[in-house]
Each structure stands twice: as C-alpha cells, then as structure tokens.
Amino acid sequence: MKVLKIDKKDWAGGIQKAHKAYRLYGPVQVKDKGFSEFQALGPDAMPDMTATDTRLSPKSIAFPPQEVMMVFTTDENSELCNQMQVPQKDYAPRAIIGIRPYDAAAFLLVKKNFDTPEYRDPYWCDAYEACTFIGLAVNTPSALDFSTSTKSGPFDENGLDVLLVDTGNHYLAKILTDKGAAFAKSAAWETEAGAAGEKQIAELKASAEKQIRATVAFDNIQRQSIMSLYEADFWEEVAFACINCGTCTYVCPTCWCFDIQDETHAKCGKRMKTWDSCMYPLFTIHTTGHNPRGTKVQRVRQRFMHKLKYFLDKYEDGIMCVGCGRCIRSCPVNIDIRKVCDIMNSYSAGADTCALKK
C-alpha cells in the first residue's frame, strides 16, 4: 500500500479527469437546507470535502429508496404478455468520493444480508461491485461519533479502496486496493508521499481516535440469552417516547429492510423494491390481519434486538451499527442507541433496570 500526495490546487483537475472513467458521487450542500447529501456529480461539480457529515448515508447508491426490479404488460397483443422482464441496468464503474470510513464499513455489514452462500441479490450486489470507495478520514469526530466501539473508526480502512486524509494544503491518499490504484491512475495522482506521509497519517489517526469520548459495550449482551433480553422489563421505558416515525431506520447506513410492490398503469406495470421500516405498523402485518408486532413496544424492541443482539449472535462479528450517530442526531424524541445498548449490556434478570432515569 502506497501513500500519494495530492496538492489541493490539483484536486479539481484530478476529479475532472476521473469523470472520463467513472460516474462520480460525492457530498453536496443542499441549497437553503443547511445539510449535505450524496449526489451524482455533474461534469463540472466537485464533492464538498468540507462537509462534516451528510444527513443520509450513501447507501442509496447501491440500494436506492425505490428501484424497478421487473416490468410487465397485460397487453394480449404483445409477445411479452404476462411475462416479467428485468429492465436494462447500468452498472458502469462509479466512485463514491468523500465517503466516511464508518459509512464504508456499513456496506460490509449490509453485504452480509444481500450476498450470502445461499442467495445473492443481484440488484444490490451488482451495484455495490461497480463502486469504488474513496474515503475521507474524520480528523475531528463529532460528539455523537462512537465508531471506535463498533469495529470502525475515524480512519478505518475496511471497505475502502482509497483513504484520503486532509492535511491542510494537500490530501494524502492511501491506496488500499487495485480498484483504488485504478482510480488514482484515472485522476493522475502520481506523487508519492513516502514514509513521511505514512507517519503523518498515523499521527492524525491517533489524534482523531483520542477525540472520541462516546463508547458502547456489548460484551454482556453477547453472553445473555435472546429470551432473557426479549422478556426484559425495560422495553416499555425505552419505547415510551417513540412515535414510530421511522426516521432512525432511514438515516441508518446499515438498515436494509424493504418492501416489494407492483404498480400498474393501464396495461403496463412494474415491480418495485422500496425502502421500508420495522418501525411501521404495516411492516409485519399478515394477510389474515394478524400483526405479530402490533404495538409500539414490540416494534422498538425489534429494532434494538436486531441491531444489538440478533445480528451479534448470527454473525459473531459485532453489532449491526457503525457508530455514526445519525439516529441520535435525527430522532425527534431524543432516543439514544448508546443508552439503549448500555441498558441491554448491564441488564441482569430480576434487577432494577430503569437505566433511562440516570
């Protein structure tokens, strides 16, 4: 792995060169909204590398909020009548520039659901495999960032092809994969920083990690039985303020729930994959009308049990969270996943667990 040095005066020129080989995405300030989001970059657009964070993660680049899976027609004069057809998909190379390390790590967690030994979701996998991830290290983590507790961190390299580090007048680009090397070549990044560059990255990494004060632990969650936590007496307290708006699931980079719906217009139709949320009453309702999670408490419990227990037990690879803090920032009633994790981790059957009062 080599480290390259990119003078910021040459940054825009390199990005414009990369446009020739890649469809580029990056953080963009949304006009008059006060936040940034990942968008496709036009030929003359630059990613906003000063954005502290984006309201939504870039997961939608591989997992759109709405995606046409198949199209069909009921026109009896058509040879394709009543046949499902997969529409033409464009999986040309794309590069996500400025993705934060925890968001890149989130793709690896989501991959466990969409790419398994038994089943490969071609829609997600083909889009993901078309991506090159050009990460931007977090020199100054936010107060809500607890990524170092979740097998990620402000300079984490997992899931990235290049890690960019802002050093003031220039970027240091740590090339991590062959895909990253190909992108660097397309952008004409050539100047090597050598050992001095590697040392500077290590120093900035240590500084950034020291700034993170928020932590979570889940060692005791892993030791406890599912039923012990499921039947715990603290869920009413945890769910009390929740309004089931679903905001937490939409801003979360690791939430993967979706629904499939058919839409028709005259004799034409399409089958759509759309984001869904376990916080919605209709999410688990059966055709009989029975709903196994018909109450708010049951839905809140499902969300946190899935994130912090079911995933942990199934994959034995940490919790289903990368510590970005988006759900904490966006929750309208101030529910904090760090506090819920602490309640679950410190739970002991029969003890007073009203930890939200602390």
DRENDO-1510 file (C-alpha; in Angstrom, 1 decimal, always signed):
<recs>
REC; n; res; u; v; w
REC; 1; MET; +0.0; +0.0; +0.0 .
REC; 2; LYS; +1.5; +3.3; -1.0 .
REC; 3; VAL; +0.6; +6.8; +0.0 .
REC; 4; LEU; +0.2; +9.6; -2.6 .
REC; 5; LYS; +0.3; +13.3; -2.0 .
REC; 6; ILE; -2.3; +15.5; -3.8 .
REC; 7; ASP; -1.9; +19.3; -3.7 .
REC; 8; LYS; -5.3; +20.9; -3.3 .
REC; 9; LYS; -4.6; +23.1; -6.3 .
REC; 10; ASP; -4.6; +20.0; -8.4 .
REC; 11; TRP; -7.6; +18.4; -6.8 .
REC; 12; ALA; -10.3; +19.7; -9.1 .
REC; 13; GLY; -8.3; +18.8; -12.2 .
REC; 14; GLY; -7.9; +15.2; -11.0 .
REC; 15; ILE; -11.6; +14.8; -10.3 .
REC; 16; GLN; -12.4; +16.1; -13.8 .
REC; 17; LYS; -10.0; +13.5; -15.3 .
REC; 18; ALA; -11.7; +10.8; -13.2 .
REC; 19; HIS; -15.1; +11.8; -14.8 .
REC; 20; LYS; -13.9; +10.2; -18.0 .
REC; 21; ALA; -13.8; +6.7; -16.5 .
REC; 22; TYR; -16.3; +6.8; -13.6 .
REC; 23; ARG; -19.7; +8.1; -12.7 .
REC; 24; LEU; -18.9; +10.2; -9.6 .
REC; 25; TYR; -20.8; +10.7; -6.4 .
REC; 26; GLY; -20.0; +12.9; -3.5 .
REC; 27; PRO; -21.3; +15.1; -0.7 .
REC; 28; VAL; -23.1; +18.2; -1.9 .
REC; 29; GLN; -24.5; +21.1; +0.1 .
REC; 30; VAL; -28.3; +21.2; -0.4 .
REC; 31; LYS; -29.3; +24.7; -1.2 .
REC; 32; ASP; -31.2; +26.6; +1.6 .
REC; 33; LYS; -31.5; +23.3; +3.6 .
REC; 34; GLY; -28.4; +23.5; +5.9 .
REC; 35; PHE; -27.3; +19.9; +5.3 .
REC; 36; SER; -25.3; +17.9; +2.8 .
REC; 37; GLU; -26.2; +14.7; +0.9 .
REC; 38; PHE; -24.5; +12.4; -1.5 .
REC; 39; GLN; -25.5; +13.1; -5.1 .
REC; 40; ALA; -24.3; +12.2; -8.6 .
REC; 41; LEU; -21.8; +14.9; -9.6 .
REC; 42; GLY; -22.1; +16.6; -13.0 .
REC; 43; PRO; -19.1; +17.2; -15.3 .
REC; 44; ASP; -18.1; +20.4; -13.5 .
REC; 45; ALA; -19.3; +19.6; -10.0 .
REC; 46; MET; -16.9; +19.0; -7.1 .
REC; 47; PRO; -17.6; +16.9; -4.0 .
REC; 48; ASP; -17.8; +19.1; -0.9 .
REC; 49; MET; -14.9; +17.8; +1.1 .
REC; 50; THR; -15.6; +20.2; +3.9 .
REC; 51; ALA; -19.0; +18.7; +4.8 .
REC; 52; THR; -18.8; +17.4; +8.4 .
REC; 53; ASP; -21.4; +14.7; +7.7 .
REC; 54; THR; -24.3; +14.0; +5.5 .
REC; 55; ARG; -27.9; +13.7; +6.7 .
REC; 56; LEU; -28.3; +10.3; +5.0 .
REC; 57; SER; -25.5; +7.8; +4.3 .
REC; 58; PRO; -24.6; +7.0; +0.7 .
REC; 59; LYS; -26.2; +3.5; +1.0 .
REC; 60; SER; -28.8; +4.6; -1.6 .
REC; 61; ILE; -26.1; +4.5; -4.4 .
REC; 62; ALA; -26.2; +0.7; -4.2 .
REC; 63; PHE; -29.6; +0.4; -2.5 .
REC; 64; PRO; -32.0; +3.1; -4.0 .
REC; 65; PRO; -35.1; +4.1; -2.0 .
REC; 66; GLN; -37.1; +2.9; -5.0 .
REC; 67; GLU; -35.8; +0.6; -7.6 .
REC; 68; VAL; -37.6; -1.1; -10.5 .
REC; 69; MET; -36.9; -4.8; -10.4 .
REC; 70; MET; -39.1; -6.0; -13.3 .
REC; 71; VAL; -41.6; -4.7; -15.8 .
REC; 72; PHE; -44.6; -6.4; -17.4 .
REC; 73; THR; -47.5; -5.9; -19.7 .
REC; 74; THR; -51.0; -7.4; -19.8 .
REC; 75; ASP; -51.4; -6.4; -23.5 .
REC; 76; GLU; -52.5; -9.7; -25.1 .
REC; 77; ASN; -51.1; -8.4; -28.5 .
REC; 78; SER; -47.6; -8.3; -27.0 .
REC; 79; GLU; -45.3; -11.3; -27.2 .
REC; 80; LEU; -44.3; -10.4; -23.6 .
REC; 81; CYS; -47.8; -10.5; -22.2 .
REC; 82; ASN; -47.8; -11.6; -18.6 .
REC; 83; GLN; -44.1; -12.1; -18.5 .
REC; 84; MET; -41.8; -10.4; -16.0 .
REC; 85; GLN; -38.8; -8.7; -17.7 .
REC; 86; VAL; -35.8; -7.3; -15.9 .
REC; 87; PRO; -35.2; -3.8; -17.2 .
REC; 88; GLN; -31.8; -2.7; -18.6 .
REC; 89; LYS; -29.5; -1.8; -15.7 .
REC; 90; ASP; -26.4; +0.4; -15.9 .
REC; 91; TYR; -23.6; -0.8; -13.7 .
REC; 92; ALA; -20.9; +1.2; -15.2 .
REC; 93; PRO; -18.0; +2.0; -12.9 .
REC; 94; ARG; -18.9; +4.5; -10.2 .
REC; 95; ALA; -16.8; +6.1; -7.5 .
REC; 96; ILE; -18.1; +7.5; -4.2 .
REC; 97; ILE; -15.8; +10.3; -3.2 .
REC; 98; GLY; -15.6; +11.6; +0.4 .
REC; 99; ILE; -17.4; +8.6; +2.0 .
REC; 100; ARG; -16.7; +8.5; +5.7 .
REC; 101; PRO; -15.0; +5.3; +7.0 .
REC; 102; TYR; -18.0; +4.3; +9.1 .
REC; 103; ASP; -20.3; +4.5; +6.0 .
REC; 104; ALA; -17.9; +2.3; +4.0 .
REC; 105; ALA; -17.9; -0.2; +6.9 .
REC; 106; ALA; -21.7; -0.2; +6.8 .
REC; 107; PHE; -21.7; -1.5; +3.3 .
REC; 108; LEU; -19.8; -4.6; +4.6 .
REC; 109; LEU; -22.4; -5.2; +7.2 .
REC; 110; VAL; -25.3; -4.8; +4.7 .
REC; 111; LYS; -23.4; -7.2; +2.4 .
REC; 112; LYS; -24.0; -10.0; +4.9 .
REC; 113; ASN; -27.7; -9.8; +4.1 .
REC; 114; PHE; -27.6; -9.3; +0.4 .
REC; 115; ASP; -24.7; -11.6; -0.6 .
REC; 116; THR; -24.9; -14.9; +1.2 .
REC; 117; PRO; -23.8; -18.5; +0.4 .
REC; 118; GLU; -27.4; -19.3; -0.2 .
REC; 119; TYR; -28.6; -16.2; -2.1 .
REC; 120; ARG; -27.1; -13.3; -4.0 .
REC; 121; ASP; -29.3; -10.2; -4.5 .
REC; 122; PRO; -28.2; -9.2; -8.0 .
REC; 123; TYR; -29.6; -5.7; -7.7 .
REC; 124; TRP; -27.6; -4.7; -4.6 .
REC; 125; CYS; -24.5; -6.8; -5.4 .
REC; 126; ASP; -24.0; -5.7; -9.0 .
REC; 127; ALA; -24.4; -2.0; -7.9 .
REC; 128; TYR; -22.0; -2.5; -4.9 .
REC; 129; GLU; -19.4; -4.2; -7.0 .
REC; 130; ALA; -19.5; -1.4; -9.5 .
REC; 131; CYS; -18.4; +1.1; -6.8 .
REC; 132; THR; -15.0; +2.3; -5.9 .
REC; 133; PHE; -14.9; +3.8; -2.4 .
REC; 134; ILE; -12.7; +6.9; -2.0 .
REC; 135; GLY; -12.9; +7.5; +1.8 .
REC; 136; LEU; -12.2; +10.7; +3.7 .
REC; 137; ALA; -10.8; +10.3; +7.2 .
REC; 138; VAL; -12.5; +12.1; +10.0 .
REC; 139; ASN; -9.9; +14.4; +11.6 .
REC; 140; THR; -12.4; +15.9; +14.1 .
REC; 141; PRO; -15.1; +13.4; +15.1 .
REC; 142; SER; -18.5; +14.8; +16.2 .
REC; 143; ALA; -19.7; +14.4; +19.8 .
REC; 144; LEU; -22.1; +11.7; +18.7 .
REC; 145; ASP; -19.4; +9.6; +16.9 .
REC; 146; PHE; -18.8; +6.3; +18.7 .
REC; 147; SER; -17.4; +4.4; +15.8 .
REC; 148; THR; -14.3; +3.2; +17.6 .
REC; 149; SER; -16.6; +1.0; +19.7 .
REC; 150; THR; -18.1; -0.7; +16.6 .
REC; 151; LYS; -15.1; -2.1; +14.8 .
REC; 152; SER; -14.8; +1.0; +12.8 .
REC; 153; GLY; -13.3; +4.4; +13.5 .
REC; 154; PRO; -12.4; +7.8; +12.0 .
REC; 155; PHE; -9.5; +6.4; +10.0 .
REC; 156; ASP; -10.9; +2.9; +9.5 .
REC; 157; GLU; -9.8; +1.3; +6.1 .
REC; 158; ASN; -12.3; -1.6; +6.0 .
REC; 159; GLY; -14.5; -1.4; +2.9 .
REC; 160; LEU; -12.4; +1.4; +1.3 .
REC; 161; ASP; -10.3; +1.4; -1.8 .
REC; 162; VAL; -8.6; +4.7; -1.0 .
REC; 163; LEU; -8.4; +6.6; +2.2 .
REC; 164; LEU; -7.9; +10.3; +1.8 .
REC; 165; VAL; -6.6; +12.4; +4.7 .
REC; 166; ASP; -6.9; +16.2; +4.8 .
REC; 167; THR; -3.7; +17.7; +6.0 .
REC; 168; GLY; -4.5; +21.3; +5.2 .
REC; 169; ASN; -2.8; +22.3; +1.9 .
REC; 170; HIS; -2.9; +18.8; +0.5 .
REC; 171; TYR; -4.5; +15.4; +0.7 .
REC; 172; LEU; -2.7; +12.2; +1.5 .
REC; 173; ALA; -4.2; +9.3; -0.4 .
REC; 174; LYS; -3.5; +5.8; +1.0 .
REC; 175; ILE; -4.1; +3.3; -1.8 .
REC; 176; LEU; -5.7; +0.2; -0.4 .
REC; 177; THR; -6.8; -2.0; -3.3 .
REC; 178; ASP; -6.3; -2.5; -7.0 .
REC; 179; LYS; -9.6; -0.6; -7.6 .
REC; 180; GLY; -8.2; +2.3; -5.6 .
REC; 181; ALA; -5.0; +2.2; -7.7 .
REC; 182; ALA; -7.1; +2.3; -10.9 .
REC; 183; PHE; -9.0; +5.4; -9.7 .
REC; 184; ALA; -5.8; +7.1; -8.6 .
REC; 185; LYS; -4.4; +6.5; -12.1 .
REC; 186; SER; -7.5; +7.9; -13.8 .
REC; 187; ALA; -7.2; +11.0; -11.6 .
REC; 188; ALA; -3.5; +11.3; -12.4 .
REC; 189; TRP; -2.5; +11.1; -8.7 .
REC; 190; GLU; +1.2; +10.2; -9.0 .
REC; 191; THR; +3.3; +12.0; -6.4 .
REC; 192; GLU; +4.4; +9.6; -3.6 .
REC; 193; ALA; +4.5; +10.8; -0.1 .
REC; 194; GLY; +6.7; +8.0; +1.2 .
REC; 195; ALA; +7.4; +7.3; +4.9 .
REC; 196; ALA; +6.7; +10.9; +5.9 .
REC; 197; GLY; +3.2; +10.6; +4.6 .
REC; 198; GLU; +2.5; +7.3; +6.4 .
REC; 199; LYS; +3.8; +8.8; +9.6 .
REC; 200; GLN; +1.6; +11.9; +9.3 .
REC; 201; ILE; -1.5; +9.7; +8.7 .
REC; 202; ALA; -0.6; +7.6; +11.8 .
REC; 203; GLU; -0.3; +10.8; +13.9 .
REC; 204; LEU; -3.6; +12.2; +12.7 .
REC; 205; LYS; -5.3; +8.9; +13.3 .
REC; 206; ALA; -4.2; +8.7; +16.9 .
REC; 207; SER; -5.3; +12.3; +17.4 .
REC; 208; ALA; -8.8; +11.7; +15.9 .
REC; 209; GLU; -9.3; +8.5; +18.0 .
REC; 210; LYS; -8.4; +10.3; +21.2 .
REC; 211; GLN; -11.1; +12.9; +20.5 .
REC; 212; ILE; -13.9; +10.2; +20.6 .
REC; 213; ARG; -15.4; +10.2; +24.0 .
REC; 214; ALA; -18.6; +8.3; +23.4 .
REC; 215; THR; -18.4; +4.5; +23.8 .
REC; 216; VAL; -20.6; +1.5; +23.9 .
REC; 217; ALA; -20.0; -2.0; +25.2 .
REC; 218; PHE; -21.9; -5.2; +24.2 .
REC; 219; ASP; -19.8; -8.0; +25.8 .
REC; 220; ASN; -22.6; -8.9; +28.2 .
REC; 221; ILE; -25.3; -8.7; +25.5 .
REC; 222; GLN; -23.4; -11.4; +23.7 .
REC; 223; ARG; -23.4; -13.6; +26.8 .
REC; 224; GLN; -27.0; -13.2; +27.6 .
REC; 225; SER; -29.8; -15.4; +26.0 .
REC; 226; ILE; -32.1; -13.9; +23.5 .
REC; 227; MET; -35.2; -14.7; +25.6 .
REC; 228; SER; -33.7; -13.1; +28.7 .
REC; 229; LEU; -33.3; -9.8; +26.8 .
REC; 230; TYR; -36.6; -10.2; +24.9 .
REC; 231; GLU; -38.6; -10.6; +28.0 .
REC; 232; ALA; -36.7; -7.9; +30.0 .
REC; 233; ASP; -38.7; -5.3; +31.9 .
REC; 234; PHE; -37.1; -2.2; +30.4 .
REC; 235; TRP; -38.7; -2.1; +26.9 .
REC; 236; GLU; -41.8; -0.1; +28.0 .
REC; 237; GLU; -39.4; +2.6; +29.3 .
REC; 238; VAL; -37.2; +2.5; +26.2 .
REC; 239; ALA; -40.2; +2.8; +23.9 .
REC; 240; PHE; -42.2; +5.3; +25.9 .
REC; 241; ALA; -41.2; +8.4; +23.9 .
REC; 242; CYS; -41.0; +6.8; +20.4 .
REC; 243; ILE; -43.5; +8.0; +17.8 .
REC; 244; ASN; -42.7; +5.2; +15.3 .
REC; 245; CYS; -41.8; +7.9; +12.7 .
REC; 246; GLY; -39.1; +5.6; +11.2 .
REC; 247; THR; -36.5; +8.4; +10.9 .
REC; 248; CYS; -33.9; +6.2; +12.6 .
REC; 249; THR; -34.2; +3.5; +10.0 .
REC; 250; TYR; -34.0; +5.9; +7.1 .
REC; 251; VAL; -30.9; +7.7; +8.2 .
REC; 252; CYS; -29.2; +4.5; +9.4 .
REC; 253; PRO; -26.5; +3.2; +7.0 .
REC; 254; THR; -27.0; -0.4; +8.0 .
REC; 255; CYS; -30.8; -0.7; +7.8 .
REC; 256; TRP; -31.7; -2.9; +4.8 .
REC; 257; CYS; -35.5; -3.5; +5.2 .
REC; 258; PHE; -37.5; -3.2; +2.0 .
REC; 259; ASP; -41.0; -4.0; +0.6 .
REC; 260; ILE; -41.9; -5.2; -2.9 .
REC; 261; GLN; -44.9; -3.7; -4.6 .
REC; 262; ASP; -46.5; -3.9; -8.0 .
REC; 263; GLU; -47.6; -0.7; -9.7 .
REC; 264; THR; -49.8; -0.7; -12.8 .
REC; 265; HIS; -50.9; +1.9; -15.3 .
REC; 266; ALA; -53.3; +0.7; -18.0 .
REC; 267; LYS; -51.7; -2.4; -19.4 .
REC; 268; CYS; -48.2; -1.6; -18.2 .
REC; 269; GLY; -46.8; -2.5; -14.8 .
REC; 270; LYS; -43.6; -2.6; -12.8 .
REC; 271; ARG; -42.4; -4.4; -9.7 .
REC; 272; MET; -40.7; -2.1; -7.3 .
REC; 273; LYS; -38.3; -2.6; -4.4 .
REC; 274; THR; -38.9; +0.2; -1.9 .
REC; 275; TRP; -37.3; +1.1; +1.5 .
REC; 276; ASP; -39.4; +0.0; +4.4 .
REC; 277; SER; -39.1; +0.3; +8.2 .
REC; 278; CYS; -39.6; -2.2; +11.1 .
REC; 279; MET; -41.0; +0.8; +13.0 .
REC; 280; TYR; -44.1; +0.9; +10.9 .
REC; 281; PRO; -47.3; -0.9; +11.9 .
REC; 282; LEU; -47.8; -2.4; +8.4 .
REC; 283; PHE; -44.3; -3.8; +8.2 .
REC; 284; THR; -45.2; -7.2; +9.7 .
REC; 285; ILE; -48.9; -7.4; +9.2 .
REC; 286; HIS; -50.2; -10.8; +7.8 .
REC; 287; THR; -52.8; -11.2; +5.1 .
REC; 288; THR; -55.1; -12.5; +7.8 .
REC; 289; GLY; -54.9; -9.1; +9.6 .
REC; 290; HIS; -52.8; -10.5; +12.4 .
REC; 291; ASN; -49.7; -8.5; +13.3 .
REC; 292; PRO; -47.1; -10.2; +15.5 .
REC; 293; ARG; -45.6; -6.7; +16.2 .
REC; 294; GLY; -48.8; -4.7; +16.5 .
REC; 295; THR; -47.7; -2.4; +19.3 .
REC; 296; LYS; -45.1; +0.3; +19.6 .
REC; 297; VAL; -43.2; -1.5; +22.3 .
REC; 298; GLN; -42.9; -4.6; +20.1 .
REC; 299; ARG; -41.5; -2.6; +17.2 .
REC; 300; VAL; -39.0; -0.7; +19.2 .
REC; 301; ARG; -37.8; -3.9; +20.8 .
REC; 302; GLN; -37.4; -5.5; +17.4 .
REC; 303; ARG; -35.2; -2.6; +16.2 .
REC; 304; PHE; -32.8; -2.7; +19.1 .
REC; 305; MET; -32.8; -6.5; +19.4 .
REC; 306; HIS; -32.0; -6.8; +15.7 .
REC; 307; LYS; -29.2; -4.2; +15.9 .
REC; 308; LEU; -27.6; -5.2; +19.1 .
REC; 309; LYS; -28.5; -8.9; +19.7 .
REC; 310; TYR; -29.8; -10.9; +16.8 .
REC; 311; PHE; -27.1; -9.7; +14.4 .
REC; 312; LEU; -24.5; -10.1; +17.0 .
REC; 313; ASP; -25.4; -13.7; +17.6 .
REC; 314; LYS; -25.9; -14.7; +14.0 .
REC; 315; TYR; -22.7; -13.4; +12.5 .
REC; 316; GLU; -20.4; -13.1; +15.6 .
REC; 317; ASP; -18.9; -10.0; +14.0 .
REC; 318; GLY; -20.1; -7.2; +16.3 .
REC; 319; ILE; -23.3; -5.3; +16.4 .
REC; 320; MET; -25.3; -4.0; +13.4 .
REC; 321; CYS; -24.1; -0.4; +13.9 .
REC; 322; VAL; -21.1; +1.6; +12.8 .
REC; 323; GLY; -21.4; +4.4; +15.4 .
REC; 324; CYS; -22.1; +7.2; +13.0 .
REC; 325; GLY; -24.6; +8.9; +15.4 .
REC; 326; ARG; -27.1; +9.8; +12.7 .
REC; 327; CYS; -30.1; +8.2; +14.5 .
REC; 328; ILE; -29.2; +10.1; +17.7 .
REC; 329; ARG; -29.0; +13.4; +15.9 .
REC; 330; SER; -32.2; +12.9; +13.9 .
REC; 331; CYS; -34.5; +11.3; +16.5 .
REC; 332; PRO; -37.3; +13.9; +17.2 .
REC; 333; VAL; -37.8; +12.5; +20.7 .
REC; 334; ASN; -34.1; +12.0; +21.7 .
REC; 335; ILE; -33.9; +8.3; +21.8 .
REC; 336; ASP; -30.2; +7.4; +22.0 .
REC; 337; ILE; -29.0; +4.0; +20.8 .
REC; 338; ARG; -25.9; +4.3; +23.1 .
REC; 339; LYS; -28.1; +4.4; +26.2 .
REC; 340; VAL; -30.2; +1.5; +25.0 .
REC; 341; CYS; -27.1; -0.5; +24.3 .
REC; 342; ASP; -25.9; +0.3; +27.8 .
REC; 343; ILE; -29.3; -0.8; +29.3 .
REC; 344; MET; -29.1; -4.1; +27.5 .
REC; 345; ASN; -25.5; -4.7; +28.3 .
REC; 346; SER; -25.9; -4.0; +32.0 .
REC; 347; TYR; -29.2; -5.9; +32.3 .
REC; 348; SER; -29.5; -8.6; +34.9 .
REC; 349; ALA; -32.8; -10.5; +35.2 .
REC; 350; GLY; -34.6; -9.5; +38.4 .
REC; 351; ALA; -32.6; -6.3; +39.0 .
REC; 352; ASP; -33.9; -2.8; +38.7 .
REC; 353; THR; -33.1; -1.8; +35.0 .
REC; 354; CYS; -34.7; +1.6; +34.8 .
REC; 355; ALA; -31.4; +3.0; +33.4 .
REC; 356; LEU; -33.0; +5.7; +31.4 .
REC; 357; LYS; -33.6; +7.6; +34.6 .
REC; 358; LYS; -29.9; +8.0; +35.1 .
</recs>
